[in-house]
Amino acid sequence: MCQSAVYLGEKEIAQDVIWLRVEGDDIQFATFFEEPQTVRGTIKRLDFLKHSVILEPIRGEDDE
């Protein structure tokens, strides 16, 4: 099986992710037995050898 870990910046936010979908600034993903999660960000890097997805958070007005 080829699940991946998802990181938001340096922090791991999910393991064993089976699918990921990008819709504008929203990135939705899910594991086998949990409800899908949605975060705002962009894909910074996909590492197929390490089974990891690195997301970069979107900086907004709330981050000040």
Secondary structure, DSSP 8 states (H G I E B T S, - for coil): ---EEEEETTEEEEEEEEEEEEETTEEEEEESSS--EEEEEEEEEEETTTTEEEEEE---GGG-
